[in-house]
Amino acid sequence: MDPDQQLLHETRVRNRQAVVAILGGLLLVVAAAIQLGGPHTKVDELTLDLITANKRFPLDLIASVINAIASLLIAWTLTYLYSCARARSADVKPFVKIVTIVGGVLAAITGVAYAIVVAIKVHQFATTGSQTYEEANHLTSGSGLLALQLLGQAAALLLAVAFVLVSLNAMRVGLLSRFMGYLGIFAGVLVLFQIVQIPVVQGYWLAALGYLFSGRWPSGVPPAWRSGRAEPWPSSAEMRARRAAGAGAGGGGGGGGGGGALGGLLGGRRGPAPKPRAQPAGGPGPAPAANGRTRSTTPKRKRKRRN
């Protein structure tokens, strides 16, 4: 696809992709907020955790469904950004798209499946049996839950890699500014290492990305979105060289006028040297006083004698 066709396609779908990105970030934050609601245990004890989880399993199930939708929307957003970067540079590797899709779909499936299995087990524990620690440990140590936990961690790892690689490649071709590129990389790291329980950074980055897709970025969209080609950001060394070249060009232009003293100092064309004034014969005479009198015409004052 040539750049003109790519730009036409992006113009046609940009509003849809903006809604997808913003909705994905919003649902991600909403799902985390729902999980924080409801009853929670104040002590870490397995039997008490299962009884409390049975009371709040509707919230956990709703949150898992919303989080699954958010994961699919995030994968859709990252895949679109990848396709835009791939259209501008063949150096973007195709496996990035595969990692993004697999990570998003796997996160959605394992999240919902894990919530359903946990809801069944905690209901079984709360309504049957003697509710002992041995029974609780037997219910939660099954191979099914362990497999879902491992798949969930693998999905989170794939999504984190997708965040990092897509943001990095989009920044390299000029689709994302350095701030947005590094923020996307940081958001991918936070998928694995959560600092706060609500994913504020991921939600903000996705919302800002949707705003960028819409073409309403406050400082103007990066040039790569308008040209359809890669527009890499200059490195720090290149920026220093450009500033030095601009300063040199400005200094040379200031001295290119007439042949004054400023032009001579700045390397411009030198004008003819001014001719010295002719001195009168006999050499320079005494300078006249300010009031027009000379020493010979000034009357002498009598000195008073001191006794």
HELIX and SHEET records of a PDB file:
HELIX    1   1 PRO A    3  LEU A   36  1                                  34    
HELIX    2   2 LEU A   46  LYS A   55  1                                  10    
HELIX    3   3 PHE A   57  ARG A   88  1                                  32    
HELIX    4   4 PHE A   95  THR A  127  1                                  33    
HELIX    5   5 TYR A  133  THR A  140  1                                   8    
HELIX    6   6 SER A  143  ARG A  172  1                                  30    
HELIX    7   7 ARG A  178  LEU A  192  1                                  15    
HELIX    8   8 VAL A  200  PHE A  213  1                                  14    
HELIX    9   9 PRO A  223  SER A  227  1                                   5    
HELIX   10  10 SER A  236  GLY A  254  1                                  19    
HELIX   11  11 ALA A  261  LEU A  265  1                                   5    
END                                                                             
